[in-house]
Amino acid sequence: MSKSSNQEIIKRYSNALYGIAIEEKKHGFIVKDLQKIKDLKEKNKDFNRLFFSPLISSIKFKEILNIISTILKLENITKNFLFLLFFNKRIILFDKIYDYFINVLSRDKNLINIDIILPVEISKKEVDKIQNKLKLKIKNKTKLNFLKDENIISGFIIKLGSKMLDCSIKSKLDKIEDSLR
């Protein structure tokens, strides 16, 4: 499947979820639910392997999803959406659908999501300093998401929508390695 058709699929699923979320006035709950799944996916490799495996039958997946949704207290909309993704063999696109869904919600609220990926956690004081500088440069409301990724070694990566500024040592080393091949 081509990248453009995947992008179209991601948009369709995200917009459908957005429509239902707004209609049912549950967009806040759904965002939290999807974030719970994303966090669990990142923290638990066994969950990741099981939940995103194409080898699991729809019946078994529904059983697993029911258990997970009970434990995490997921909304029925979220549970049904996840089952639909699995049943249509689109669960592998979960992260991208989640990101697009958040962007659609943010645009609706005139809010800009900015992901800042650093190799270490930063203090509240440093977060406030960065937010204040951004307020001077960007007129819209911004939501900063500080993520920790030790793999970038040093430097930072900033993601703003589909744009990315990569000033990490890891990417520089990867470029050097590629040029030596």
C-alpha positions as CSV (number, residue, x, y, z in Angstrom):
1,M,0.0,0.0,0.0
2,S,1.4,3.4,-0.9
3,K,2.2,6.2,1.5
4,S,-0.5,8.5,0.0
5,S,-3.3,5.8,0.4
6,N,-2.2,5.2,4.0
7,Q,-2.4,9.0,4.6
8,E,-5.9,9.0,3.1
9,I,-6.9,6.1,5.4
10,I,-5.4,7.8,8.4
11,K,-7.4,11.0,7.6
12,R,-10.6,9.0,7.1
13,Y,-10.4,7.1,10.4
14,S,-9.3,10.2,12.3
15,N,-12.1,12.4,10.9
16,A,-14.7,9.7,11.6
17,L,-13.5,9.4,15.2
18,Y,-13.5,13.2,15.5
19,G,-17.0,13.4,14.2
20,I,-18.3,10.9,16.7
21,A,-16.3,12.4,19.5
22,I,-17.8,15.9,18.9
23,E,-21.3,14.6,18.3
24,E,-21.3,12.6,21.6
25,K,-19.4,15.4,23.4
26,K,-16.7,12.9,24.6
27,H,-13.6,14.2,22.8
28,G,-11.8,14.8,26.1
29,F,-12.4,11.3,27.3
30,I,-11.5,9.7,23.9
31,V,-8.2,11.7,23.9
32,K,-7.4,10.3,27.3
33,D,-8.3,6.8,26.3
34,L,-6.2,6.9,23.2
35,Q,-3.3,8.3,25.3
36,K,-3.7,5.4,27.7
37,I,-3.4,2.9,24.9
38,K,-0.4,4.8,23.4
39,D,1.4,4.9,26.8
40,L,0.7,1.2,27.4
41,K,2.0,0.5,23.9
42,E,5.2,2.4,24.6
43,K,5.8,1.0,28.1
44,N,4.8,-2.6,27.7
45,K,6.4,-4.7,24.9
46,D,4.3,-7.7,25.6
47,F,1.1,-5.6,25.2
48,N,2.6,-4.1,22.1
49,R,3.3,-7.5,20.6
50,L,-0.1,-9.0,21.5
51,F,-2.3,-6.0,20.8
52,F,-0.8,-5.1,17.4
53,S,-0.2,-8.7,16.2
54,P,-1.9,-9.6,12.9
55,L,-1.9,-13.3,14.0
56,I,-4.6,-12.9,16.6
57,S,-8.2,-13.7,15.5
58,S,-10.9,-11.0,15.7
59,I,-12.7,-13.0,18.5
60,K,-9.5,-13.3,20.6
61,F,-8.8,-9.6,20.0
62,K,-12.3,-8.6,21.2
63,E,-11.8,-10.6,24.4
64,I,-8.4,-8.9,25.0
65,L,-9.9,-5.5,24.2
66,N,-12.8,-6.1,26.6
67,I,-10.3,-7.0,29.4
68,I,-8.1,-4.0,28.6
69,S,-11.0,-1.6,28.3
70,T,-12.4,-2.7,31.7
71,I,-9.0,-2.3,33.4
72,L,-8.3,1.1,31.7
73,K,-12.0,2.2,31.9
74,L,-12.1,3.1,28.2
75,E,-15.2,4.7,26.7
76,N,-17.3,2.4,24.5
77,I,-16.6,4.7,21.5
78,T,-12.8,4.1,22.0
79,K,-13.2,0.4,22.4
80,N,-15.4,0.1,19.3
81,F,-13.0,2.3,17.3
82,L,-10.0,0.1,18.3
83,F,-11.9,-3.1,17.4
84,L,-12.8,-1.5,14.0
85,L,-9.2,-0.7,13.4
86,F,-8.2,-4.3,14.2
87,F,-11.0,-5.9,12.2
88,N,-10.1,-3.8,9.2
89,K,-6.4,-4.6,9.6
90,R,-5.6,-0.9,10.3
91,I,-4.4,-1.3,13.9
92,I,-0.8,-0.9,12.7
93,L,-1.7,2.7,11.8
94,F,-2.9,3.5,15.4
95,D,0.0,5.9,16.2
96,K,-0.5,7.9,13.0
97,I,-4.3,8.0,13.4
98,Y,-3.9,9.2,17.0
99,D,-1.5,12.0,16.0
100,Y,-3.8,13.1,13.2
101,F,-6.8,13.0,15.5
102,I,-5.0,15.2,18.0
103,N,-4.1,17.6,15.2
104,V,-7.7,17.8,14.0
105,L,-8.9,18.5,17.6
106,S,-6.1,21.1,18.1
107,R,-7.0,22.9,14.8
108,D,-10.6,23.0,16.0
109,K,-9.5,24.7,19.2
110,N,-7.0,26.9,17.4
111,L,-4.3,25.2,19.4
112,I,-0.8,24.2,18.1
113,N,0.7,21.0,19.5
114,I,4.5,21.0,19.6
115,D,6.5,17.9,20.6
116,I,9.9,18.6,22.0
117,I,12.0,15.4,22.3
118,L,15.0,15.6,24.6
119,P,17.5,13.1,25.9
120,V,16.8,14.0,29.6
121,E,13.9,15.3,31.6
122,I,13.9,19.1,32.1
123,S,12.8,21.1,35.1
124,K,9.5,23.0,35.5
125,K,11.5,26.2,35.4
126,E,13.1,25.3,32.0
127,V,9.6,24.3,30.7
128,D,8.2,27.7,31.7
129,K,11.1,29.5,30.1
130,I,10.6,27.7,26.8
131,Q,6.8,28.3,26.9
132,N,7.3,32.0,27.5
133,K,9.7,32.4,24.6
134,L,7.3,30.5,22.3
135,K,4.4,32.8,23.4
136,L,6.4,35.8,22.1
137,K,7.0,34.1,18.7
138,I,3.7,32.2,18.1
139,K,0.4,34.1,18.4
140,N,-1.8,31.0,18.7
141,K,-2.2,29.0,21.9
142,T,0.4,26.3,22.1
143,K,0.6,22.9,23.9
144,L,4.1,21.7,24.5
145,N,4.7,18.0,24.9
146,F,8.1,17.2,26.4
147,L,9.1,13.7,25.6
148,K,12.2,11.9,26.7
149,D,14.3,9.7,24.3
150,E,17.7,8.8,25.5
151,N,18.5,7.4,22.0
152,I,19.0,10.9,20.6
153,I,22.2,11.2,22.8
154,S,22.2,15.0,22.9
155,G,20.4,17.9,21.3
156,F,16.7,18.0,20.6
157,I,14.0,17.2,18.1
158,I,11.0,19.5,17.6
159,K,7.8,18.3,15.8
160,L,5.2,20.9,14.8
161,G,2.5,19.2,12.8
162,S,4.1,17.5,9.8
163,K,7.3,19.6,10.2
164,M,10.3,18.4,12.1
165,L,13.5,20.0,13.2
166,D,16.1,17.4,14.2
167,C,19.1,18.8,16.0
168,S,20.1,15.6,17.7
169,I,23.6,14.0,17.8
170,K,22.0,10.7,16.8
171,S,20.7,12.0,13.5
172,K,24.1,13.7,12.8
173,L,25.9,10.4,13.5
174,D,23.4,8.5,11.3
175,K,24.1,10.9,8.4
176,I,27.9,10.4,8.9
177,E,27.4,6.7,9.0
178,D,25.3,6.7,5.8
179,S,27.9,8.9,4.0
180,L,30.7,6.4,4.9
181,R,28.8,3.5,3.2
